[in-house]
Amino acid sequence: MSTNKFDWSVPQRLSPVALIFILGKIIKDSWPLVLIVIGRIIINDQNDEKRNTSVGIYFILGIALLILITHINQLINFFLFRIRINGAELVVTGGLLSKSKTIVPINRVQSVHLIENYLHKLTNTYAIKIETAGSDATEIEVKAINKEKALSIQSLLQNSVPETSQKNIPEQVQIIGIQFADVIKLAISENHIRTFLIIIAFAYARLDDVKQLIGFDASEIIDQQVNNARFSISGVLSLLSIGLFITMWVSFIRVILRYHEMKISANNKGFQMEWGFLQTQQKMLIQNKVQLVSWNYNFVRKLLGISILRFFMMGENITQTKQHIQLPVMDQHLLYQLISPYQAVWPSSNTQSNSTHIAYGWRNTLLFVLPILLASSTAIYFWNPWYILLPLFLSIYLAISNWVKYQKFKYWFNENTIQIQKGIWGVENILLNFNKIQHVIVKTSPFLRRKKLATVELRTAGETIVIPYISIEQAQYLVDLSLVNVEFH
Amino acid sequence: MKYENHFISPEEIPKYANVTLQPVEAVYKKVLYINWGIAYTILISLLIALFIFIKPLQIDWLIAIVALTLLLLIFITIASVEIGFKNKTWALRDKDIQFKKGWLFQTTHIIPFVKVQHCELVSGPIGRKYGLASIKINTAASNDIDISIKGLKQETAEQLKAFIMDKIEAYEHQQI
């Protein structure tokens, strides 16, 4: 059944709005160059008037021309871009000099991502990103296309996905709506230490940019100022509170940008998600493409009953955080509801928990932390004996976290699923259906063999799960069980 | 779709560890030594050239340390080839392929055929001279780190590839 009023067998063009995006990109890509050109002219004028600047300028103009040519290709692409559906295939053509044709079998489509920023909102368009499964995840990007066309192709592609066994969910039900109060809760419970480090890294990178742009080192001035300042307790305290304030504020903004007005609705194919503050994003999560699910919480979030749920999809690029499908879940019942299409029976609810061998708690400390501590302490001792405290505290911290990691690592499994709980300061739960496993690895070292232990790695198309230091019999049983699920179902 | 979830008793589950693994071709050890020999010859010639042409490097203790490190490396290489070679084994089951390797750190890889995306036959110049080839197997979980079984006879590798390709086709056919 299709309610589509567009005939997708006829090639569809981009919306003229896409041209604005392409021009925007050219300006965005070229601004550092323009700035450098202006900067050079000013500096050359000031420093030495006799120097021949024309060579430098020609060189820069040459690069600018090159960039323009590459963008001209994009401009031409705008006019030649066509997208259509040919039987069971999605076909995208484009290019003038080097013609390109991307063909994606529709059943390989993993998700259709609709993005709407303010310009899209104004012009009644959407950007579409189509992700496909496969080892080198092909991606189709449509910069701007008429809103109705975008929704029509999304529903078309979604309908081509084979039905999962979820028959009990009605047509389309909204199951999550993040309210403003929830955003506040999420902001408070963010990992502020991480945010603080991000701010520091960002500030440092910007400092470096400024240095390159204006040609002198601002850090010297900062050093000088810091040396001149007198440190008093109240000074340090006020600095700390300013830092805390900025960190909280940044956390708040980050949370708003990420989760503002998040809506999730479920239908019999999967979940439809919508979120975003400045730019609205819509993502379709097809249930049978989910490889594994994980949910985590830190101490504060546990108190508030919040967990962050993440779906690991097939072919997802783990390093690209933008692609991650993660959502805040404000209560336990909802968490269960969201996970149940993937797996309704959590092994932790009806099976006994298993732990790893105690060596997992101290061996990394003994093998890596202690030798590094000894070597660094010896070196530091000759420099300033008091500074030894620094590696000492760091080592104690690492030793404790290794121990906590061992203590928290638990796993449960039944005939179809394995559940893992792990973490150091927070807790992460992972649920993996054995039939999603692609490749199993059993690893041993001389120590593990002596203790009759092994480490099992379960690789899926989304993420690898490691179960370290378990008895060899259990490892073999887990592997056999995984293989039975993959090979006989 | 019908709902089925049969109970399987632990005894019924096929055990991967009970499979007898077979070693790779004995002549592959020779290929390994030749490969390492070439690598070390290049390294040693480079080092000798460095010590001859750069005067400040001609210090007795530095030369001694470099020579000792090199000897140690050669020793470790020989040990890893000798012992590691014994552990390079593989086995084929009806529904998956198993490969074991490693000297100190041993790993056993098992890939079910139903998940194999493609499989390649690779042969290098030295291996080809001795009639050897290797098989590379990729799944959707791979980032070039999947199983690569080296040191197979050319014919065995070809048969293995044909066998795996047949399996992939059969599974794809089933899915359609």
Interface residues (C-beta under 8 A of the other chain):
Chain A: A133 G134 S135 S165 M314 G315 E415 N416 I437 Q438 H439 V440 I441 V442 K443 T444 S445 P446 R449 R459 T460 A461 T464 Q476 Y477 V479 D480 L481 L483 V484 V486 E487 F488
Chain B: M1 Y3 N5 F7 I8 P10 I13 P14 K15 Y16 A17 K95 D96 L104 F105 Q106 T107 T108 H109 I110 I111 P112 V114 K115 Q117 N138 T139 A140 A141 S142 D146 I147
